[in-house]
Amino acid sequence: MTRDGEVRPRDAEGPRADGREPRAVEARELLAGGREVIILHRGERYRLRVTQHDKLILTK
């Protein structure tokens, strides 16, 4: 979290090569009240799920 309270992904601590900040999305928005969601990327399916210890796991 930045000093002004903005939440940033851990691997995105600064601007990208084009100078813009990466977009941050709340996990609860992606999960829409559920515990897992399927993410489609380049024709592949990835599963993002919340563990019983409230951690996120992304699997192919």
DSSP file (Angstrom, degrees, kcal/mol; ACC not computed):
  #  RESIDUE AA STRUCTURE BP1 BP2  ACC     N-H-->O    O-->H-N    N-H-->O    O-->H-N    TCO  KAPPA ALPHA  PHI   PSI    X-CA   Y-CA   Z-CA
    1    1 A M              0   0    0      0, 0.0     6,-0.2     0, 0.0     2,-0.1   0.000 360.0 360.0 360.0 139.8    0.0    0.0    0.0
    2    2 A T    >   -     0   0    0      4,-3.0     3,-1.9     1,-0.1     6,-0.0  -0.318 360.0 -98.8 -83.3 171.8    1.3    3.4   -0.8
    3    3 A R  T 3  S+     0   0    0      1,-0.3    -1,-0.1     2,-0.1     0, 0.0   0.828 123.8  55.2 -60.7 -32.3    1.3    6.4    1.6
    4    4 A D  T 3  S-     0   0    0      2,-0.1    -1,-0.3     1,-0.1    -2,-0.0   0.357 123.7-102.9 -86.1   8.7   -1.9    7.8    0.2
    5    5 A G  S <  S+     0   0    0     -3,-1.9     2,-0.2     1,-0.3    -2,-0.1   0.418  72.0 146.1  91.1  -1.7   -3.7    4.4    0.8
    6    6 A E        -     0   0    0     -5,-0.1    -4,-3.0     1,-0.1     2,-0.5  -0.496  43.5-136.4 -70.7 136.7   -3.6    3.2   -2.8
    7    7 A V        -     0   0    0     -6,-0.2    17,-0.1    -2,-0.2    -1,-0.1  -0.827  24.2-175.8 -96.4 130.3   -3.2   -0.6   -3.1
    8    8 A R        -     0   0    0     -2,-0.5     5,-0.1    16,-0.0    15,-0.1  -0.935  33.6-100.9-122.3 147.5   -0.8   -1.9   -5.7
    9    9 A P    >   -     0   0    0      0, 0.0     3,-1.7     0, 0.0    15,-0.0  -0.381  37.3-117.5 -60.3 147.1    0.0   -5.4   -6.7
   10   10 A R  T 3  S+     0   0    0      1,-0.3     3,-0.3     2,-0.1    -2,-0.0   0.847 113.2  47.5 -58.4 -37.8    3.3   -6.6   -5.1
   11   11 A D  T 3  S+     0   0    0      1,-0.2    -1,-0.3     2,-0.1     2,-0.2   0.397 103.5  66.2 -87.3   5.8    5.1   -7.0   -8.4
   12   12 A A    <   +     0   0    0     -3,-1.7    -1,-0.2     1,-0.1    -2,-0.1  -0.497  53.7 144.9-123.7  62.6    3.9   -3.7   -9.7
   13   13 A E        +     0   0    0     -3,-0.3    -1,-0.1    -2,-0.2    -2,-0.1   0.481  68.0  18.3 -81.7  -1.9    5.7   -1.2   -7.5
   14   14 A G  S    S-     0   0    0     -3,-0.1     6,-0.0     6,-0.1     5,-0.0  -0.910  97.1 -58.8-153.8-178.8    6.3    1.4  -10.2
   15   15 A P        -     0   0    0      0, 0.0     6,-0.2     0, 0.0     5,-0.1  -0.255  53.8-112.1 -66.5 155.0    5.2    2.6  -13.6
   16   16 A R    >   -     0   0    0      4,-2.9     3,-2.4     1,-0.1    -4,-0.0  -0.174  42.9 -86.9 -74.8 177.6    5.4    0.3  -16.6
   17   17 A A  T 3  S+     0   0    0      1,-0.3    -1,-0.1     2,-0.1     0, 0.0   0.810 131.4  56.4 -58.5 -30.2    7.9    0.9  -19.4
   18   18 A D  T 3  S-     0   0    0      2,-0.2    -1,-0.3     1,-0.1     3,-0.1   0.448 119.2-112.1 -83.6   2.4    5.3    3.2  -21.1
   19   19 A G  S <  S+     0   0    0     -3,-2.4     2,-0.2     1,-0.3    -2,-0.1   0.342  78.1 121.2  89.5  -6.9    5.2    5.3  -17.9
   20   20 A R        -     0   0    0     -5,-0.1    -4,-2.9     1,-0.1    -1,-0.3  -0.627  65.9-114.1 -92.3 151.1    1.6    4.3  -16.9
   21   21 A E        -     0   0    0     -2,-0.2     2,-0.1    -6,-0.2    -1,-0.1  -0.575  36.2-109.0 -76.3 141.5    0.6    2.7  -13.6
   22   22 A P        -     0   0    0      0, 0.0     2,-0.3     0, 0.0    -1,-0.1  -0.416  38.8-102.3 -67.5 149.7   -0.7   -0.9  -13.9
   23   23 A R        -     0   0    0     -2,-0.1     2,-0.4   -15,-0.1   -15,-0.0  -0.555  32.9-147.1 -73.6 133.6   -4.4   -1.2  -13.2
   24   24 A A        -     0   0    0     -2,-0.3     2,-0.4   -17,-0.1   -16,-0.0  -0.880  13.9-170.6-103.5 134.9   -5.2   -2.7   -9.8
   25   25 A V        -     0   0    0     -2,-0.4     2,-0.2     4,-0.0     3,-0.0  -0.990  24.6-121.1-126.9 131.6   -8.3   -4.8   -9.4
   26   26 A E    >>  -     0   0    0     -2,-0.4     4,-1.4     1,-0.1     3,-1.0  -0.518  18.8-133.5 -69.1 135.0   -9.7   -6.0   -6.1
   27   27 A A  H 3> S+     0   0    0      1,-0.3     4,-2.7    -2,-0.2     5,-0.2   0.872 105.8  60.7 -57.3 -38.1   -9.9   -9.8   -5.9
   28   28 A R  H 3>>S+     0   0    0      1,-0.2     4,-1.3     2,-0.2     5,-0.7   0.807 101.1  54.4 -63.4 -27.2  -13.4   -9.7   -4.6
   29   29 A E  H <45S+     0   0    0     -3,-1.0    -1,-0.2     2,-0.2    -2,-0.2   0.913 111.3  44.1 -69.4 -42.0  -14.4   -7.9   -7.8
   30   30 A L  H  <5S+     0   0    0     -4,-1.4    -2,-0.2     1,-0.2    -1,-0.2   0.904 117.3  45.0 -66.2 -41.0  -13.0  -10.8   -9.9
   31   31 A L  H ><5S-     0   0    0     -4,-2.7     3,-2.3    -5,-0.2     5,-0.2   0.678  91.0-153.0 -80.2 -18.4  -14.5  -13.4   -7.7
   32   32 A A  T 3<5S-     0   0    0     -4,-1.3    -3,-0.1     1,-0.3     3,-0.1   0.868  73.4 -43.2  47.5  47.9  -17.9  -11.7   -7.5
   33   33 A G  T 3 <S+     0   0    0     -5,-0.7    -1,-0.3     1,-0.3     2,-0.1   0.355 120.6 104.0  86.0  -7.4  -18.8  -13.2   -4.1
   34   34 A G  S <  S-     0   0    0     -3,-2.3    -1,-0.3    -6,-0.2    -3,-0.1  -0.251  76.0-121.5 -96.6-172.7  -17.5  -16.7   -4.9
   35   35 A R  S    S+     0   0    0      1,-0.2    15,-2.6    -3,-0.1     2,-0.3   0.489  89.7  24.2-108.3  -9.1  -14.3  -18.6   -4.0
   36   36 A E  E     -A   49   0A   0     -5,-0.2     2,-0.3    13,-0.2    13,-0.2  -0.995  56.3-170.4-154.1 158.5  -13.0  -19.2   -7.5
   37   37 A V  E     -A   48   0A   0     11,-2.2    11,-2.8    -2,-0.3     2,-0.5  -0.989  23.6-126.2-146.1 147.8  -13.2  -17.9  -11.0
   38   38 A I  E     -A   47   0A   0     -2,-0.3     2,-0.5     9,-0.2     9,-0.2  -0.859  22.8-159.8 -96.4 129.3  -12.0  -19.1  -14.4
   39   39 A I  E     -A   46   0A   0      7,-3.5     7,-2.5    -2,-0.5     2,-0.5  -0.946   5.8-148.9-111.2 125.5   -9.8  -16.7  -16.3
   40   40 A L  E     +A   45   0A   0     -2,-0.5     2,-0.4     5,-0.2     5,-0.2  -0.825  22.3 169.6 -96.3 129.2   -9.5  -17.2  -20.1
   41   41 A H  E >   -A   44   0A   0      3,-2.5     3,-2.0    -2,-0.5    -2,-0.0  -0.935  68.2 -22.9-144.1 116.3   -6.2  -16.1  -21.6
   42   42 A R  T 3  S-     0   0    0     -2,-0.4     3,-0.1     1,-0.3    -1,-0.0   0.867 126.1 -50.3  52.4  42.6   -5.1  -16.9  -25.2
   43   43 A G  T 3  S+     0   0    0      1,-0.3     2,-0.3     0, 0.0    -1,-0.3   0.454 116.8 113.2  79.5   0.3   -7.5  -19.8  -25.4
   44   44 A E  E <   -A   41   0A   0     -3,-2.0    -3,-2.5     2,-0.0     2,-0.5  -0.769  61.6-132.3-104.6 151.4   -6.2  -21.3  -22.1
   45   45 A R  E     -A   40   0A   0     -2,-0.3     2,-0.4    15,-0.2    -5,-0.2  -0.893  21.6-175.1-105.5 129.7   -8.3  -21.7  -18.9
   46   46 A Y  E     -A   39   0A   0     -7,-2.5    -7,-3.5    -2,-0.5     2,-0.6  -0.957  15.4-142.8-121.5 142.4   -6.8  -20.6  -15.6
   47   47 A R  E     -AB  38  59A   0     12,-3.0    12,-2.4    -2,-0.4     2,-0.6  -0.926  10.4-167.8-109.4 121.8   -8.5  -21.1  -12.2
   48   48 A L  E     +AB  37  58A   0    -11,-2.8   -11,-2.2    -2,-0.6     2,-0.3  -0.943  21.6 169.5-104.8 121.7   -8.0  -18.4   -9.6
   49   49 A R  E     -AB  36  57A   0      8,-2.5     8,-2.4    -2,-0.6     2,-0.5  -0.941  35.0-125.5-136.2 157.4   -9.2  -19.6   -6.2
   50   50 A V  E     - B   0  56A   0    -15,-2.6     6,-0.2    -2,-0.3     2,-0.0  -0.872  30.4-140.0 -99.1 128.6   -9.2  -18.5   -2.6
   51   51 A T    >   -     0   0    0      4,-2.9     3,-1.9    -2,-0.5    -1,-0.0  -0.250  29.9 -99.9 -80.8 173.0   -7.8  -21.1   -0.2
   52   52 A Q  T 3  S+     0   0    0      1,-0.3    -1,-0.1     2,-0.1    -2,-0.0   0.675 126.7  56.3 -67.0 -15.4   -9.1  -21.9    3.3
   53   53 A H  T 3  S-     0   0    0      2,-0.1    -1,-0.3     0, 0.0    -2,-0.0   0.187 122.1-108.4 -99.3  15.2   -6.3  -19.7    4.6
   54   54 A D  S <  S+     0   0    0     -3,-1.9     2,-0.3     1,-0.2    -2,-0.1   0.810  75.3 134.4  63.3  35.2   -7.5  -16.8    2.5
   55   55 A K        -     0   0    0      2,-0.0    -4,-2.9     0, 0.0     2,-0.4  -0.775  54.5-119.2-106.0 156.7   -4.6  -16.9    0.0
   56   56 A L  E     -B   50   0A   0     -2,-0.3     2,-0.4    -6,-0.2    -6,-0.2  -0.812  26.0-173.0 -98.2 137.6   -5.0  -16.7   -3.8
   57   57 A I  E     -B   49   0A   0     -8,-2.4    -8,-2.5    -2,-0.4     2,-0.5  -0.998   7.3-162.6-129.8 130.2   -3.8  -19.5   -6.0
   58   58 A L  E     +B   48   0A   0     -2,-0.4     2,-0.3   -10,-0.2   -10,-0.2  -0.959  18.6 173.2-111.6 121.4   -3.7  -19.3   -9.8
   59   59 A T  E      B   47   0A   0    -12,-2.4   -12,-3.0    -2,-0.5    -2,-0.0  -0.903 360.0 360.0-126.7 156.0   -3.5  -22.7  -11.6
   60   60 A K              0   0    0     -2,-0.3   -15,-0.2   -14,-0.2    -1,-0.1   0.400 360.0 360.0 -95.3 360.0   -3.7  -23.7  -15.2
